[in-house]
Every structure is written in structure tokens, then in C-alpha cells.
Amino acid sequence: MLSSLAGKRILLLSAYDAYSHGLWRTTLVDMFPQIDWTVLSLPPRYFAWRVRGNSLSWAFNHRDQLTDNYDMVLATSLTDLTALRGFVPELAQLPAMVYFHENQFAYPENRGPQNRGSESQRPEGDGVARVQAQLTSLYTALCADQVLFNSDWNRRSFFTGAGQLLAKLPDHVPGNLLAELQNKSHVLAVPLADQLFRATQRTAQRARAAEEPVNIVWNHRHEYDKGPALLLSIVNRLCDRGVAFRLHLLGQRFRSSPTEFDSIRRRLQQHYQDHDISPGVDEWLSDRQTYQALLAQSDIVLSTAEHDFQGLSVLEASILGCLPAVPDALAYPEYFASHFRYEVGELDHDGIALSAVKVIERLAAERASDLPVPPPDLQDLSASALRPAWASALLDTIKRHKHNNSK
């Protein structure tokens, strides 16, 4: 199968190249050195403009690269593929695969000021901008030969949201759109680099001494959709219960961030003084080696996210030895046993915080026991494990296109 990809020329388009998109893009290119890749990406800022304007930017600034005799196109769902094919007719003749890292139907409502320069994949402005972003991804998916989602949660929430949107449109809506899309959609995770699984900074079952503070990692973007309010409640409860812990705030931050982080830092400062604990790291570690080394020395990785379509930061930390404490929701049940998930369900905010704290306390105790619990086995997400499935998907896109054109 891999030999069939040798010499294939693939145009890869990442319209809003946020961190997770860039990780997917670079890992995929590294997985298939036998493919002749041409990669075009746009920076992850000014979301509303980027999603609506990527076809303009590429069609009129990179026409020579877009018309260079490819075998197929692989585009992210934030690419305005329909407009791009209209501007560059040569692209309409190529097989196309669309990859959904996320979908515009499942983002939580922004309850604070929108950071216009951030990586948040959420349109600024009113509901019209939101609907435009949703329709763009829907149109892009419809014109593809094959559609892939990084998790089943992503796929299910997309079709639920798309169905609700189509039901609101006034008239002349084709009745078979979603059935057509479902027939050509599949789930295929973002592959994680093999070097993560070869990392040997520590053994996966290293015990934590009972007298040591538990090292907790929170490694998400400092934005509203990653649950800073819940994080603050968890920090307050851990402090009130006298838990000896150190919190590493490693997420990417921007020009502005939710005010909860100021409260979190004040409470942590007092906590460290009261318990004579050295402070945790509070910065975005852009150096991957330094970042991964800190993950490998930590005990628990915590997610308070209101959305996560695969949860790459939590998966990476778990591979490097952290025990995950994650919501029993979103994509997490696809990767982590119930042992690592805190209840969400019908609980209110305080109930969710208490549920998370209990899981953290249990995992910390297990880490300090004589038989420490190993982190989840995520080997199936490695680049080596996923290479055959990705190769098959790429080849299948080309075959589907030829089959559809022969009808």
C-alpha cells in the first residue's frame, strides 16, 4: 500500500494553522516521505477573516503552486474549498479529502471579550459570522470525495449541529445532504509522533513519594473555551482540602486572557507560601524538549475543557507518563477509561469541580502507592500504528474520485 503512494503529488492546505493543525500537518508529512508534498498554510489569527478569506489569499497569491499538476488535495475543514475551486478551476478536477480537526457547531458560547488575535477557532461578531463559518465547513465537506474526523465525538457533534442548522433554513434545502456526507465520512485520529512513545525520561509507573506535592499539569490555551472558571473552582477546593500540590500552567497565552487566571495565580501564591512548596511553572514553553521533559516529571494532567475534539495536549502528557483527570464527556471517553474521568452529566458547576477534585485526590494517592497505576496505553495513536489507515484513506480518496467521475 505504501509503495502505491510513492511519487504521488499531494497539495496540503491548512487554512488556519493553529497548533494542533500544525502538529497534524508536520507529522503527516513526516509519515510519508515517499509523497511529494506541497504545503500551504495561513497563520492562526483573525479567525472570521481567515475562514472567509483563505480562498482569496491563496487563489491570487499562490496560483502557480495551486496549478502544479497534483494527484489530490488534502484540506482542513476551515478551507473554503468551494470558492477556491471556483477561483482556480484546475483544483476542481482533483480528488479532495477534507480533514476536520474541529467543527463550528460544537464550540461553547463565548461569555467574555473575544481575543481577536488568538488561536480560538470561533468567529468574532454576531450569529451571522458563526453561521457563515458553519456553512463554509459544510460546503467544503460536500465538495470533497472523502471527509475525515479526528474523533467520533467530532463527527457526531458535526452532524447533529449541521442537521439543526439545515432545519432552520427557510426553503429549497436538499433532503439528502447529510446522508451523502455520512456515506463518505470516517474517523481517523491525528497521529502522534513516534518519538513521544520512545521517550525515556522516566518510567511510566514511577511512584510519587507520599510527602512530595503532587505535580498537576494544565496545558491548554488560556481562553474561555478551555474552562478557566472550572479550573479556578478546582484550585480553590484543592487548597481548602489541604492537598499538597503544585500546578503547572503551561498553556499558550495571548494579549488578553480570562480574568480567572489572575484569581488562580493569587490563590496558588498563598497556597505555596502556606505549605512551603516551590511554585509551579507558569509560562508557555515553546521549546518542545523542555516542555516534554516537564510533562515527563509530572503526575497528573488535568483538563477542564468545555470542548476538545481529540485533546492532543492531554494525550501527549499521558503518553509521557501523566495520569489524566478529564471530563466524562467530549472526545475523552474514546481514549480514557472511566477510572480517569470525572463526572459531568447533570451536575452543576460546584458538583463538577468536586467530582474533578475527588479524581485528582484518588490519582495522587495511587501515584504515591506501592503499586502505582500506569497511564493509559495510547500506542494505537502513534504514527507507526496509524500509517496504514492514513495510507489507505489517501489512496481511497483518489479511487473514489475516479469512480465518481466514471459514473
VENWOHU-V234812 format. One line per field, one symbol per residue. burial: 1 if it has 24 or more other ideal C-beta (glycine too) atoms within 12 Angstrom, else 0. A space follows every 50 residues. Layout:
burial = ???
This chain:
burial = 00001001111111111111111111111011001011111101011111 11111011100100110001111111111111111011001001111111 11111111010001110111111100001111111111111111111111 11111111101100110000000000110010011111111110011010 00010101000011111111111111111111111111100011111111 11100011011001101100100000100111010000001101111111 11111111111111111111111111111111111100011101000000 01111111111111111100011111010011110110111011111101 1000000
